[in-house]
Amino acid sequence: MTAFSTLSSQRGATLKGHVRAPGDKSISHRSLILGGMATGVTEVEGLLEGDDILATARAVEAFGAKVERLGDGCWRIEGQGGFRSPATTIDCGNAGTGVRLLMGAAAGYDLSVVLDGDASLRKRPMKRVTGPLAQMGARFDWISVEDRLPLALQGGRLSGIHYVQAVASAQVKSALLLAGLNAFGDTVVVEPEKSRDHTERMLSAFGARIEVVEEGRGWRIRLAGGQKLTGTVVAVPGDPSSAAFPLAAALVVPGSEVTVEGVMLNPLRTGLFDTWMDMGADLTFSNRRLSGGEDVADITARHSSLKGIVVPEDRAASMIDEYPILAATAAFAEGPTVMRGIGEMRVKESDRIALMVAGLRACGVQVEEEAEGFIVAGGPVRGGATVETAHDHRIAMSHLVLGLNADQPVSVQDPEMIATSFPGFVELMRGLGASVG
C-alpha cells in the first residue's frame, strides 16, 4: 500500500465488482509455524503476505527452517524436525498470534530465545500464554515489564497438563497444543465456548493424532505428547475478517453490489455474516467448495436497509475481530445495535472498544460505552473527523468504510498499519469504485 500519514474516504460512486479475499491470516501464521516444526517440505499456496505474516516467516527461519518465497502467495518451508536457538532476538512486529503461537512451539525444544515486538505488541498481555506454558515446564523472564514483551524463553523438557480455559481463546489453546507435541504425556485443553479450530485441523493435516470432543457449548481437546509433524501442502483460503471490509462497504453504499471470492466459511469464523443477515443484510453465498480442508464460498453483498439488533453474546468467539466493522455498519442501521460480552476487544492490538467509541462519536454517531461492550445508535453519519487509530489496522479500515457513506469525509491516522493484515486494501477498494486516498 502506498504510504500516507493520513488516509481519507468519502461518499462517491456506487461500488461494483468481483475481488478475491486476501489469504486467511490465522491459517497463514499456522502454516509457517507448523511447517517450521515439521520434518520435510511444506508448500503453501495463497499465503497472506502482510507484515504480521512476514514477521512470522522471519521468525521461523531464525529458528532454523529454510523459508523461501516462490512467487505471489506461494512459499516453501523446509523444516528440520524442530527449532533451535536463534542467533538474535526475534521481532514479531505487531503479530499477537505469531508471538503467542511461537512461544508454544518453541517451549518444547531445548533452546533459549528473546521474543519482542513493536510498541503496540509490547502493550498486549502475555501471561495468559506464559502462565500455562510455565505449568508445563517452560521458563520465562520478563526483561522490562511483567506480563509484557520483551521476554526471554527457556524451552526444554515439558509435561502435558490438563488446562481449563476461563475464556475461549484460540491463541492460548494453540500455544498449549504446539507445546504439547513435545511434552511427556497428554495435553488436554477444555474450552467453555468454541474458539476457532484451525490449529486442530492443521495438526491433523501435518500428521498429528488429536482428539476433539464436544463438551457442552465448548469442547475438550486431547493431544498425546512425543509426536512428530511431517511437511505437507497447504492451500490457504480467503480471510473472512478481511473480506468483511469490501462486503461492509457494499452493504452501506446505496446501489452497490460486490462479490468477494474464495472466502473461508469455517463455522467458527462466520459470526459476522450471521449477524449481518439478522440485521437484514442482502448476502448470498455461491460456488461452495473445499479449499485446504476448509469450506469456502463466493459472497455477494448488496446495499441493504439494516436494522439494529442485540448481538448474541455467544457469537463473540466467532467474530471477535469483526466487531469494529460491525460497529461501522451498525452506524447506518435503523435503531440501536447492542454488542456485549466482548471485553476481549480491549486487549487486542488496541483497546478497540474505546477507539471505536471515540471514532464513531467524532463522526457524529451516538454510542454508549460499557465495560464489556458498547451500543451503537443508527442514523445519519456526519463524518468530517480525523480518527485516532493507535496503529490498529482494523480500526483504520472500519472508519474508512464508514466514510464511504458519511456526509463529510473521514480520515484515519497511521494507515500504514493496514498492511499488517490487508496489503493492497486501498487499491482493491479503489478498483471497486470507492473514493479512498
C-alpha positions as CSV (number, residue, x, y, z in Angstrom):
1,M,0.0,0.0,0.0
2,T,1.2,3.5,-0.8
3,A,2.5,5.3,2.3
4,F,0.3,8.0,3.7
5,S,0.4,9.9,7.0
6,T,-3.4,10.0,6.9
7,L,-5.9,8.4,4.6
8,S,-9.4,9.6,3.8
9,S,-12.6,8.2,2.4
10,Q,-15.7,10.0,1.2
11,R,-19.1,9.4,-0.4
12,G,-18.8,8.8,-4.1
13,A,-19.8,6.3,-6.8
14,T,-21.6,3.0,-6.1
15,L,-19.3,0.0,-5.6
16,K,-19.3,-2.8,-8.1
17,G,-17.1,-5.7,-8.9
18,H,-15.6,-9.0,-8.1
19,V,-12.4,-9.3,-5.9
20,R,-10.5,-12.1,-4.1
21,A,-10.1,-12.1,-0.4
22,P,-6.5,-12.0,0.9
23,G,-5.3,-15.3,2.3
24,D,-6.5,-16.1,5.8
25,K,-4.2,-14.6,8.5
26,S,-4.8,-17.3,11.1
27,I,-4.0,-20.2,8.7
28,S,-1.0,-18.3,7.2
29,H,0.6,-18.0,10.6
30,R,0.0,-21.6,11.4
31,S,1.2,-23.0,8.0
32,L,4.6,-21.3,8.6
33,I,5.0,-22.3,12.2
34,L,3.9,-26.0,11.7
35,G,5.9,-26.2,8.6
36,G,9.0,-25.0,10.5
37,M,8.4,-27.6,13.3
38,A,7.9,-30.4,10.8
39,T,10.3,-32.7,9.0
40,G,10.4,-32.2,5.3
41,V,8.9,-29.7,2.9
42,T,5.7,-27.8,3.3
43,E,4.3,-26.0,0.2
44,V,1.9,-23.1,0.9
45,E,-0.3,-21.6,-1.7
46,G,-2.3,-18.3,-1.1
47,L,-0.2,-17.2,1.9
48,L,-1.2,-13.7,3.2
49,E,1.9,-11.6,2.6
50,G,1.0,-8.9,5.2
51,D,3.5,-7.5,7.7
52,D,2.4,-9.8,10.5
53,I,2.9,-13.0,8.4
54,L,6.2,-11.9,7.1
55,A,7.4,-11.4,10.7
56,T,6.4,-14.9,11.5
57,A,8.2,-16.2,8.3
58,R,11.4,-14.5,9.5
59,A,10.9,-16.0,13.0
60,V,10.5,-19.5,11.7
61,E,13.7,-19.0,9.6
62,A,15.5,-17.8,12.6
63,F,14.5,-20.9,14.5
64,G,16.3,-23.0,11.8
65,A,13.9,-23.7,9.0
66,K,14.6,-22.9,5.4
67,V,11.9,-20.4,4.2
68,E,11.6,-19.4,0.6
69,R,9.1,-17.3,-1.3
70,L,8.5,-18.8,-4.7
71,G,6.0,-16.3,-6.1
72,D,2.8,-14.4,-5.3
73,G,1.5,-16.2,-2.2
74,C,3.5,-19.3,-2.9
75,W,6.0,-20.3,-0.2
76,R,8.2,-23.3,0.5
77,I,9.2,-24.2,4.1
78,E,11.8,-26.9,4.7
79,G,11.5,-27.9,8.4
80,Q,14.4,-29.6,10.2
81,G,12.2,-31.5,12.6
82,G,12.4,-28.9,15.4
83,F,13.5,-25.5,16.4
84,R,17.0,-24.4,17.6
85,S,18.2,-21.3,19.5
86,P,18.2,-18.3,17.1
87,A,21.2,-16.1,16.8
88,T,19.3,-12.9,17.6
89,T,16.2,-11.5,19.3
90,I,13.0,-12.5,17.3
91,D,11.0,-9.4,16.5
92,C,7.4,-10.4,15.9
93,G,6.3,-6.9,14.8
94,N,2.6,-6.4,15.5
95,A,1.7,-10.1,15.3
96,G,0.0,-11.1,18.5
97,T,-1.0,-14.5,17.1
98,G,2.5,-15.0,15.8
99,V,4.3,-14.4,19.0
100,R,1.9,-16.4,21.2
101,L,1.9,-19.4,18.9
102,L,5.7,-19.2,18.6
103,M,6.0,-19.3,22.4
104,G,4.2,-22.6,22.5
105,A,6.0,-24.0,19.5
106,A,9.5,-23.1,20.9
107,A,8.8,-24.1,24.5
108,G,9.2,-27.9,23.8
109,Y,12.7,-27.6,22.4
110,D,16.0,-27.2,24.3
111,L,16.6,-23.6,23.3
112,S,16.6,-20.1,24.6
113,V,15.2,-17.1,22.8
114,V,14.2,-13.5,23.4
115,L,10.9,-12.5,21.8
116,D,9.9,-8.9,21.2
117,G,7.5,-6.8,19.1
118,D,6.6,-3.3,18.2
119,A,5.3,-0.6,20.5
120,S,1.7,-1.9,20.1
121,L,2.5,-5.5,20.7
122,R,4.6,-4.6,23.8
123,K,1.3,-3.3,25.4
124,R,-0.5,-6.7,25.0
125,P,-0.7,-9.1,27.9
126,M,1.3,-12.3,27.6
127,K,0.7,-14.1,30.9
128,R,-2.4,-15.8,29.5
129,V,0.0,-17.9,27.5
130,T,3.2,-17.9,29.6
131,G,1.3,-19.0,32.7
132,P,0.1,-22.4,31.4
133,L,3.3,-22.9,29.5
134,A,5.2,-22.4,32.7
135,Q,3.0,-25.0,34.3
136,M,4.2,-27.4,31.6
137,G,7.9,-26.6,32.5
138,A,8.9,-23.7,30.2
139,R,10.7,-20.8,31.9
140,F,10.1,-17.1,31.2
141,D,11.8,-14.0,32.3
142,W,10.3,-10.5,31.9
143,I,13.1,-8.3,30.5
144,S,11.3,-4.9,31.1
145,V,7.7,-5.0,32.4
146,E,6.0,-8.1,33.8
147,D,3.3,-9.6,31.5
148,R,4.7,-7.7,28.5
149,L,7.3,-8.1,25.8
150,P,10.2,-8.4,25.5
151,L,10.6,-11.7,27.3
152,A,13.2,-14.5,27.5
153,L,12.0,-18.1,27.0
154,Q,14.0,-21.1,28.0
155,G,12.5,-24.3,26.5
156,G,13.1,-27.9,27.2
157,R,11.5,-31.0,28.7
158,L,7.8,-30.4,29.2
159,S,5.0,-32.3,30.8
160,G,1.5,-32.3,29.5
161,I,-1.2,-30.6,31.6
162,H,-5.0,-30.5,31.9
163,Y,-5.9,-26.9,31.3
164,V,-9.4,-25.5,31.6
165,Q,-9.7,-22.1,29.9
166,A,-11.8,-19.4,31.7
167,V,-12.5,-17.7,28.4
168,A,-12.3,-19.3,25.0
169,S,-9.0,-18.3,23.3
170,A,-7.7,-19.9,20.1
171,Q,-4.2,-18.4,20.8
172,V,-3.9,-19.9,24.3
173,K,-5.3,-23.3,23.1
174,S,-3.0,-23.3,20.1
175,A,0.2,-22.5,22.1
176,L,-0.5,-25.3,24.5
177,L,-1.2,-27.8,21.8
178,L,2.0,-26.9,19.9
179,A,4.0,-27.2,23.2
180,G,2.2,-30.5,23.9
181,L,3.6,-32.1,20.7
182,N,7.0,-32.3,22.5
183,A,5.7,-32.9,26.1
184,F,5.7,-36.1,28.2
185,G,2.1,-37.4,28.5
186,D,-1.1,-35.9,27.2
187,T,-2.1,-32.3,26.9
188,V,-5.8,-31.6,27.5
189,V,-7.4,-28.2,26.8
190,V,-11.0,-27.7,27.8
191,E,-12.8,-24.6,26.3
192,P,-16.1,-23.3,27.7
193,E,-17.0,-21.9,24.3
194,K,-15.7,-23.0,20.9
195,S,-12.9,-20.8,19.5
196,R,-11.5,-21.1,16.0
197,D,-10.2,-24.6,15.4
198,H,-7.6,-24.0,12.7
199,T,-4.7,-25.4,14.8
200,E,-6.6,-28.7,15.4
201,R,-7.4,-29.1,11.7
202,M,-3.8,-28.3,10.7
203,L,-2.2,-30.5,13.2
204,S,-4.1,-33.4,11.7
205,A,-3.0,-32.3,8.2
206,F,0.6,-32.4,9.4
207,G,0.2,-36.0,10.7
208,A,-0.5,-35.4,14.4
209,R,-3.1,-37.5,16.3
210,I,-5.5,-35.2,18.1
211,E,-8.9,-35.9,19.7
212,V,-11.6,-33.3,19.8
213,V,-14.8,-34.0,21.7
214,E,-17.8,-31.6,22.1
215,E,-18.5,-30.8,25.7
216,G,-21.4,-28.5,26.4
217,R,-21.1,-25.4,24.3
218,G,-17.3,-25.9,24.1
219,W,-15.0,-28.9,23.6
220,R,-12.3,-31.0,25.1
221,I,-9.1,-31.4,23.0
222,R,-6.6,-34.1,23.8
223,L,-3.1,-34.4,22.2
224,A,-0.6,-37.1,23.0
225,G,2.9,-35.9,23.6
226,G,6.0,-37.1,21.7
227,Q,4.6,-36.6,18.2
228,K,6.4,-35.5,15.1
229,L,5.0,-33.5,12.2
230,T,5.6,-34.2,8.5
231,G,5.6,-31.4,5.9
232,T,2.5,-31.2,3.7
233,V,0.7,-29.0,1.1
234,V,-1.4,-26.1,2.5
235,A,-3.9,-24.1,0.3
236,V,-4.8,-21.0,2.3
237,P,-8.5,-19.9,1.8
238,G,-9.6,-16.3,1.8
239,D,-9.8,-14.5,5.1
240,P,-13.3,-13.7,6.3
241,S,-12.0,-10.9,8.5
242,S,-10.5,-9.1,5.5
243,A,-13.4,-9.9,3.2
244,A,-15.7,-8.2,5.7
245,F,-14.4,-4.7,4.7
246,P,-15.4,-4.6,1.0
247,L,-18.6,-6.5,1.8
248,A,-19.5,-4.0,4.5
249,A,-18.8,-1.1,2.1
250,A,-21.3,-2.7,-0.3
251,L,-23.9,-3.0,2.4
252,V,-23.8,0.7,3.3
253,V,-23.2,2.5,0.0
254,P,-26.5,2.8,-2.0
255,G,-26.7,0.9,-5.2
256,S,-23.7,-1.2,-4.5
257,E,-23.1,-4.9,-5.3
258,V,-19.7,-6.5,-4.5
259,T,-18.6,-10.2,-4.7
260,V,-15.6,-11.4,-2.7
261,E,-14.4,-14.8,-4.0
262,G,-12.9,-17.7,-2.1
263,V,-13.9,-16.7,1.5
264,M,-13.5,-19.3,4.2
265,L,-16.7,-20.3,5.9
266,N,-15.4,-22.2,8.9
267,P,-18.5,-22.1,11.2
268,L,-16.3,-20.7,14.0
269,R,-15.4,-17.6,11.8
270,T,-18.8,-16.7,10.4
271,G,-20.4,-14.8,13.3
272,L,-20.3,-11.5,11.5
273,F,-22.1,-12.8,8.4
274,D,-24.8,-14.4,10.6
275,T,-25.2,-11.1,12.5
276,W,-25.4,-9.0,9.3
277,M,-28.2,-11.3,8.0
278,D,-30.0,-11.0,11.3
279,M,-29.9,-7.2,10.7
280,G,-31.4,-7.7,7.2
281,A,-28.3,-7.7,5.0
282,D,-28.6,-9.0,1.5
283,L,-25.8,-11.6,1.4
284,T,-25.7,-14.6,-1.0
285,F,-23.2,-17.5,-0.9
286,S,-22.4,-19.3,-4.1
287,N,-19.8,-21.7,-5.5
288,R,-19.4,-23.5,-2.2
289,R,-16.4,-25.8,-2.2
290,L,-13.5,-27.2,-0.1
291,S,-10.1,-25.5,-0.1
292,G,-7.3,-26.6,2.2
293,G,-9.7,-28.6,4.3
294,E,-12.0,-25.6,4.9
295,D,-15.4,-24.7,3.4
296,V,-15.2,-21.7,1.2
297,A,-17.6,-19.7,-1.0
298,D,-18.0,-16.6,-3.0
299,I,-20.0,-14.0,-1.1
300,T,-22.1,-11.2,-2.7
301,A,-23.2,-8.2,-0.7
302,R,-25.8,-5.7,-1.9
303,H,-26.8,-2.4,-0.4
304,S,-29.3,-3.2,2.4
305,S,-31.6,-1.4,4.8
306,L,-30.1,-2.7,8.1
307,K,-31.9,-2.9,11.4
308,G,-30.2,-2.7,14.8
309,I,-30.3,-5.9,16.9
310,V,-28.9,-7.3,20.1
311,V,-25.9,-9.4,19.0
312,P,-25.9,-12.8,20.8
313,E,-23.0,-12.8,23.3
314,D,-22.2,-16.4,22.4
315,R,-21.1,-15.3,19.0
316,A,-18.2,-13.3,20.4
317,A,-15.6,-16.0,19.9
318,S,-16.6,-16.4,16.2
319,M,-16.3,-12.7,15.4
320,I,-14.1,-11.0,18.0
321,D,-12.0,-9.4,15.3
322,E,-15.1,-8.2,13.3
323,Y,-16.8,-6.1,15.9
324,P,-15.1,-2.9,14.7
325,I,-16.5,-3.3,11.2
326,L,-19.9,-4.4,12.6
327,A,-20.0,-1.2,14.6
328,A,-19.3,0.8,11.4
329,T,-22.1,-0.8,9.6
330,A,-24.4,-0.5,12.7
331,A,-24.0,3.3,12.4
332,F,-26.1,3.1,9.3
333,A,-28.8,0.8,10.7
334,E,-32.2,1.8,11.9
335,G,-32.2,1.5,15.7
336,P,-29.5,0.5,18.2
337,T,-27.1,-2.4,17.8
338,V,-26.1,-3.8,21.2
339,M,-22.7,-5.6,21.5
340,R,-21.9,-7.1,24.9
341,G,-19.7,-9.8,26.3
342,I,-16.7,-8.6,24.2
343,G,-14.2,-7.3,26.8
344,E,-11.5,-9.3,24.9
345,M,-11.6,-6.4,22.4
346,R,-9.8,-4.2,25.0
347,V,-6.7,-6.3,24.8
348,K,-6.3,-6.7,21.1
349,E,-3.9,-4.6,19.0
350,S,-5.5,-1.7,20.9
351,D,-8.5,-1.1,23.2
352,R,-10.8,-1.5,20.3
353,I,-13.9,-0.7,22.2
354,A,-12.6,2.7,23.3
355,L,-11.2,3.6,19.9
356,M,-14.4,2.6,18.0
357,V,-16.5,4.6,20.5
358,A,-14.2,7.7,20.2
359,G,-14.0,7.4,16.4
360,L,-17.8,7.0,15.9
361,R,-18.6,9.8,18.3
362,A,-16.2,12.1,16.4
363,C,-18.1,11.3,13.2
364,G,-21.5,12.2,14.9
365,V,-22.7,8.7,15.8
366,Q,-24.3,8.2,19.1
367,V,-22.5,5.5,21.1
368,E,-22.8,4.2,24.6
369,E,-19.7,2.6,26.0
370,E,-19.8,-0.2,28.6
371,A,-17.1,-2.1,30.4
372,E,-17.6,-5.2,28.3
373,G,-19.1,-3.8,25.1
374,F,-20.9,-0.8,23.5
375,I,-24.2,0.2,21.9
376,V,-24.3,2.0,18.5
377,A,-27.4,4.0,17.7
378,G,-28.0,4.0,14.0
379,G,-28.8,7.1,12.0
380,P,-27.2,9.7,9.7
381,V,-23.4,9.7,9.9
382,R,-21.9,13.2,9.8
383,G,-18.2,12.3,9.3
384,G,-15.8,15.2,9.0
385,A,-13.3,13.8,11.5
386,T,-9.8,12.6,11.7
387,V,-9.8,9.4,13.7
388,E,-7.1,8.1,16.0
389,T,-6.2,4.5,15.2
390,A,-3.5,3.7,17.7
391,H,-1.8,1.9,14.8
392,D,-4.6,-0.6,14.7
393,H,-5.4,-1.9,11.1
394,R,-9.0,-2.9,11.8
395,I,-9.8,0.5,13.4
396,A,-8.4,2.2,10.4
397,M,-10.3,0.1,7.8
398,S,-13.6,0.2,9.7
399,H,-13.6,4.0,9.8
400,L,-12.6,4.2,6.1
401,V,-15.7,2.1,5.3
402,L,-17.7,4.4,7.5
403,G,-16.6,7.4,5.4
404,L,-17.9,5.9,2.2
405,N,-21.4,7.0,3.1
406,A,-20.8,9.8,5.6
407,D,-22.0,13.3,4.9
408,Q,-18.3,14.5,5.1
409,P,-15.0,12.7,4.5
410,V,-13.5,10.6,7.3
411,S,-9.7,10.5,7.7
412,V,-7.6,8.0,9.8
413,Q,-4.2,8.4,11.3
414,D,-1.3,5.9,10.8
415,P,-2.9,4.0,7.9
416,E,0.3,2.2,7.1
417,M,-0.6,-0.5,9.7
418,I,-3.4,-1.7,7.3
419,A,-0.6,-3.7,5.6
420,T,-0.3,-6.0,8.7
421,S,-3.4,-7.8,7.5
422,F,-4.6,-6.4,4.2
423,P,-1.8,-5.3,1.8
424,G,-3.4,-3.8,-1.2
425,F,-6.5,-2.6,0.7
426,V,-6.6,0.9,-0.9
427,E,-6.0,-0.4,-4.4
428,L,-8.7,-3.1,-4.0
429,M,-11.3,-0.6,-2.7
430,R,-10.5,1.9,-5.4
431,G,-10.9,-0.9,-8.0
432,L,-14.5,-1.3,-6.7
433,G,-15.1,2.4,-7.2
434,A,-14.5,3.6,-3.6
435,S,-13.2,7.1,-3.1
436,V,-10.2,6.4,-0.8
437,G,-7.0,8.3,-0.8
